[in-house]
């Protein structure tokens, strides 16, 4: 089985250069930031740069490309100025994806900062109402489940279900992060846990709405609610857990993206991708 396996790739030197980096480590898919993830503002993408990106994509062996939103965005913020700034920033990121031809943008739901889950989820939905109305429908937002650290929402599948309810599934889907799920208490290291986790997801949301995966092992134990990514097979999910995922045929067409430590010259991306491919061949 050939999966759409890949990694998060640097855009240093220009967006089009990401494709060569992805191919160099053995990716078939990739994820990028379309701008510096730790800054609010970004230089606009020119028509020429967008064309160069699309040409590099067409000439590469890379299939699906995902983008990830800025770490600064918090749609659940109780501080109105930050909430507004976050909405505007996400609208800009969606438009950047549209220019580049990227159809999936992974977003963190947000953190309620002590004001409570329900008010936080309500703020996210109010933001999504405006954002989806003001942006092109060529880009689907993928809500990423979280480990539940601090006041981050999205650790429970019920949170994601509440956020997605009533929206066009063409505009909202899910990116399932394996490390985050494990840390949040959804066991993925053995068959029974994997089956139970997917059964709960399916009953609340529907597994068809999982449009991508972040494939990361978890350094911390199941239910720890501590978000620490580690290399495939070196955490509490282990090779047994990833072998189950890699041989689940219902996800054969979903992009699976590494966000693990890269090591010198991205060596560990090569190692992790090679191991995942080997597990798929079992």
LINVEN-V627084 format. One record per residue. N is the residue number from 0. RES is the residue in one letter. SS is DSSP state (~ for helix, > for strand, _ for the rest). PHI is phi as a letter, one per 20 degrees, with the letter a starting at -180 (* if undefined). Layout:
BEGIN
((N | RES | SS | PHI) (N | RES | SS | PHI))
END
This chain:
BEGIN
((0 | X | _ | *) (1 | X | _ | d) (2 | X | _ | e) (3 | X | > | e) (4 | X | > | e) (5 | X | > | a) (6 | X | > | b) (7 | X | > | f) (8 | X | _ | c) (9 | X | _ | f) (10 | X | _ | d) (11 | X | _ | g) (12 | X | _ | n) (13 | X | _ | p) (14 | X | ~ | g) (15 | X | ~ | f) (16 | X | ~ | f) (17 | X | ~ | f) (18 | X | ~ | f) (19 | X | ~ | f) (20 | X | ~ | f) (21 | X | ~ | f) (22 | X | ~ | f) (23 | X | ~ | f) (24 | X | _ | e) (25 | X | _ | n) (26 | X | _ | f) (27 | X | _ | d) (28 | X | > | b) (29 | X | > | b) (30 | X | > | c) (31 | X | > | c) (32 | X | _ | e) (33 | X | _ | e) (34 | X | _ | b) (35 | X | _ | f) (36 | X | _ | f) (37 | X | _ | d) (38 | X | _ | c) (39 | X | _ | f) (40 | X | _ | e) (41 | X | _ | b) (42 | X | _ | f) (43 | X | _ | g) (44 | X | _ | e) (45 | X | _ | f) (46 | X | ~ | f) (47 | X | ~ | f) (48 | X | ~ | f) (49 | X | ~ | f) (50 | X | ~ | f) (51 | X | ~ | f) (52 | X | ~ | f) (53 | X | ~ | f) (54 | X | ~ | f) (55 | X | ~ | f) (56 | X | ~ | f) (57 | X | ~ | f) (58 | X | ~ | e) (59 | X | _ | e) (60 | X | _ | e) (61 | X | _ | e) (62 | X | _ | e) (63 | X | _ | f) (64 | X | > | c) (65 | X | > | d) (66 | X | > | d) (67 | X | > | c) (68 | X | _ | f) (69 | X | _ | f) (70 | X | _ | f) (71 | X | _ | f) (72 | X | _ | f) (73 | X | _ | b) (74 | X | _ | f) (75 | X | _ | e) (76 | X | _ | g) (77 | X | _ | f) (78 | X | _ | e) (79 | X | ~ | g) (80 | X | ~ | f) (81 | X | ~ | f) (82 | X | ~ | f) (83 | X | ~ | f) (84 | X | ~ | f) (85 | X | ~ | f) (86 | X | ~ | g) (87 | X | ~ | f) (88 | X | ~ | f) (89 | X | ~ | f) (90 | X | ~ | g) (91 | X | ~ | f) (92 | X | ~ | f) (93 | X | ~ | f) (94 | X | ~ | f) (95 | X | ~ | f) (96 | X | ~ | f) (97 | X | ~ | g) (98 | X | ~ | f) (99 | X | ~ | e) (100 | X | _ | n) (101 | X | _ | e) (102 | X | _ | e) (103 | X | > | c) (104 | X | > | c) (105 | X | > | e) (106 | X | > | c) (107 | X | > | e) (108 | X | _ | g) (109 | X | _ | p) (110 | X | > | c) (111 | X | _ | e) (112 | X | _ | l) (113 | X | _ | n) (114 | X | _ | e) (115 | X | _ | o) (116 | X | ~ | f) (117 | X | ~ | f) (118 | X | ~ | f) (119 | X | ~ | f) (120 | X | ~ | f) (121 | X | ~ | f) (122 | X | ~ | f) (123 | X | ~ | f) (124 | X | ~ | f) (125 | X | ~ | f) (126 | X | ~ | f) (127 | X | ~ | f) (128 | X | ~ | g) (129 | X | ~ | f) (130 | X | ~ | f) (131 | X | ~ | f) (132 | X | ~ | f) (133 | X | ~ | e) (134 | X | _ | c) (135 | X | _ | f) (136 | X | _ | e) (137 | X | _ | f) (138 | X | _ | d) (139 | X | > | e) (140 | X | > | e) (141 | X | > | d) (142 | X | > | f) (143 | X | > | e) (144 | X | _ | f) (145 | X | _ | d) (146 | X | _ | f) (147 | X | _ | n) (148 | X | _ | f) (149 | X | _ | l) (150 | X | _ | d) (151 | X | > | f) (152 | X | _ | e) (153 | X | _ | o) (154 | X | _ | f) (155 | X | _ | e) (156 | X | ~ | g) (157 | X | ~ | f) (158 | X | ~ | f) (159 | X | ~ | f) (160 | X | ~ | f) (161 | X | ~ | f) (162 | X | ~ | f) (163 | X | ~ | e) (164 | X | _ | g) (165 | X | _ | n) (166 | X | _ | e) (167 | X | _ | f) (168 | X | _ | f) (169 | X | _ | f) (170 | X | _ | d) (171 | X | > | c) (172 | X | > | c) (173 | X | > | c) (174 | X | > | d) (175 | X | > | e) (176 | X | > | e) (177 | X | ~ | f) (178 | X | ~ | f) (179 | X | ~ | f) (180 | X | ~ | f) (181 | X | ~ | f) (182 | X | ~ | f) (183 | X | ~ | f) (184 | X | _ | o) (185 | X | _ | e) (186 | X | _ | f) (187 | X | _ | c) (188 | X | _ | e) (189 | X | _ | b) (190 | X | ~ | g) (191 | X | ~ | f) (192 | X | ~ | f) (193 | X | ~ | g) (194 | X | ~ | f) (195 | X | ~ | f) (196 | X | ~ | f) (197 | X | ~ | f) (198 | X | ~ | f) (199 | X | ~ | f) (200 | X | ~ | f) (201 | X | ~ | f) (202 | X | ~ | f) (203 | X | ~ | e) (204 | X | _ | c) (205 | X | _ | o) (206 | X | ~ | f) (207 | X | ~ | f) (208 | X | ~ | e) (209 | X | > | f) (210 | X | > | d) (211 | X | > | a) (212 | X | > | c) (213 | X | > | d) (214 | X | _ | e) (215 | X | _ | c) (216 | X | > | f) (217 | X | > | d) (218 | X | _ | f) (219 | X | _ | d) (220 | X | _ | f) (221 | X | _ | f) (222 | X | _ | n) (223 | X | _ | f) (224 | X | _ | m) (225 | X | _ | d) (226 | X | _ | e) (227 | X | _ | c) (228 | X | > | f) (229 | X | > | b) (230 | X | _ | f) (231 | X | _ | g) (232 | X | _ | n) (233 | X | _ | d) (234 | X | _ | c) (235 | X | _ | e) (236 | X | _ | e) (237 | X | ~ | m) (238 | X | ~ | f) (239 | X | ~ | f) (240 | X | ~ | f) (241 | X | ~ | f) (242 | X | ~ | f) (243 | X | ~ | f) (244 | X | ~ | f) (245 | X | ~ | f) (246 | X | _ | d) (247 | X | _ | e) (248 | X | ~ | f) (249 | X | ~ | f) (250 | X | ~ | d) (251 | X | _ | f) (252 | X | _ | e) (253 | X | _ | e) (254 | X | > | f) (255 | X | > | c) (256 | X | > | d) (257 | X | > | f) (258 | X | _ | c) (259 | X | _ | e) (260 | X | _ | g) (261 | X | _ | e) (262 | X | _ | m) (263 | X | ~ | f) (264 | X | ~ | l) (265 | X | ~ | l) (266 | X | ~ | g) (267 | X | ~ | f) (268 | X | ~ | f) (269 | X | ~ | f) (270 | X | ~ | f) (271 | X | ~ | f) (272 | X | ~ | f) (273 | X | ~ | f) (274 | X | ~ | f) (275 | X | ~ | f) (276 | X | ~ | f) (277 | X | ~ | f) (278 | X | ~ | f) (279 | X | ~ | f) (280 | X | _ | e) (281 | X | _ | f))
END
